[in-house]
Amino acid sequence: AGETVFAAARFSNSSFVLQEPTWVYYGEAFVAALPAPTTRFTYGLDFDLPAIGNQWYSWTPLQESFAEAIAPARTFGLAHQIEHLRDRGLIKGGSLENALVCDEQGWLNPPLRFSNEPVRHKLLDLVGDLSLLGTFPVAHFLAYKASHYLHIQLARALAQQVGACSVSSQSSAVSGT
């Protein structure tokens, strides 16, 4: 019950209701915020590796528990990239206990917590990156093959809109209109 109250406060008390679509893209990857009656996140990814393949997942915070549906999803990596990442010091805390590793034959460390754990983790990344806004606009967030970089670019674009809304609301209050 307490978690539902938290989710309701975090996702439904936003004073920022998105009025126009906002898109950020690079090649075929994109992330968007679309006007919607309630906050929702949808994410898609597509990998040539059969164990991952094409996955989509949609999460509505007011209907599903973050702690049960999103938070348990572990980060994932591709086996052929591990040595390069380790050499660059990018995965110092990574292990087969806290991250999934995949190669052409499948997962090196099953079982998965969800059959679509990779896409759930990408959605977790999006929620985390957008939390930098301090509030989640009431919108449908839609992403495909996006990255932290694209997530942050969307957060910046939305922050500008929030600032514009705040300025116009304050000037209306001052002018009496």
N, C-alpha and C positions, 0 to 999 in steps of 0.2 A: 504494500500500500504506500509506504513512504517513497519508494522509487517512482511510483506512478505520479505522486504529487510533485516530486522533483522534475520529472519529465514534463509535466503539464506546465510548471512554472518556467522551465528553460525554453520550451518550444512554442508555447501558446501566448505568452505575455509579451511578445516582441512588439515594440511600437513601430517597427519597420515592416510594412507590408509591401512586398515588391509589386511595382506597377507595370514594369516593362521587362521583357526578356533581356538577360545579360549573358553574353557568350564569350568564352576565351578558347582559342583553339590553336593547335600547331599540327600541321599535316592532318592525319585522320583522327588525332586525339583531340578531345574537347571536354570542357566542363561548362555547365550553364546553370543559371538560376532563372526559373520560369514562374510567372505569377500562378498562384494556386491558393485554394481556400485553407489549406493546412500544410505544415512543414512535412516534406517527404524527401527522401534521398534514394536515387536509383543509380546503380553503377554497373558498367559492363567492361569486360576485358576479353582479350582474345590472344592466345598463345598457340604456337605451332606444336607444342608438346601435348600429346594425347591426355596426359594426366590432368592438365589444366584446361586446354581447349577454350571454348567460348562459354563464358559464364555471365549471368546477369543476376542482380539481387536488388530488391527494393525494400526499404525500411521506413516505416511511419512511426516516429517517436511516441506519439500518443497512443499507439495501438500495440507496440511491441517493446519489451524491456531491452534497454541498451546493454545491461549486464548479462543478459542471456543470449541475445541475438547478435551482438556486434563485438563487445569487449573481449570475448575469448578468442577471437580470430587472430592467429599468429601471422607475423610477417613471413614472406616466402622468398626464396632465391633460387637461382638456377645453378646447378652443380658446376657447370663450366665457368661461372663467374666468381666462385667463392675464393679461389687463390688470389685473383687480381684484387678483389675487394679487401681481403685480409692484408695483402701487401701494402695497400694504400691506407691502412688503418681505419677502414670504414665499418668493420664489423667486429670490433673489439669485444663486445658483450654477446655476440651471436654464438649459439650452440644448437645442436640438434634437439635440445629440450625446449628451446623457446622460439625456434624458427623452422619452417618447413623447407626442405631442399628437394628439388625436382631435377630429373634428367630425362633422357629419351625413353627410358624403361619405366619411369614412374617416380613415386615418392621414395626417397631414401629413408625417411623416418615416419612411416605411417603409425597409427591411424590418424586421419584428419578429425578435427572436432566437428566439422560440418562437411558435407560433400562438396560444398562451394566455399570452403574456407578462404581461398585466395581472393575472391571478389568481395567477400565480407571484410577482409582486412583492408582492401583498397577503399571500401566505403568508410571504414574506421579512420583511415588516413584523411579522407575528405572531411569528415566531421571534426577531427582534431585540428586540421589546418583552418577550417572556417571558424572554429571557436576563438581564433584570434580576434574576431570581430567583437567579442564580448556578448553578443546576442545573435541568435539565428533569425534572419529575416523569414517571414512567412512566405515560403516559396517551395517549389519542387526543384531540387538540385539534381541535375542529370549529368553523368560523366561517363566517358568511354575512353579507355586507354590513356587516361589522364595521368598526371604526375604531381608530386608536391609542388613543383614550379607552377603548373597550371592552376592548381588549387589556390595558391597564394595570389596569383594574378587575379583570379575571380574575387578573392577576399578583398584585394585592393580596389577593384572596380566597385564592389558593393559598399566598401567603406566610404568611397567618394559619394555614392548615392545617399548613404546614411547622413553624411555631413551636409549634403545639399538639402535633405529633408529637415535636418535640425535647424539649419540657417533659415530656410523658408518658413518653418513653424515659428521661430523666434521673431522674425521680422513681421509676420502676420500678427502676432500677439502684441508687438510694440505699436504697429500702425492701427490696430483695432479692426483689421479686415478678417 
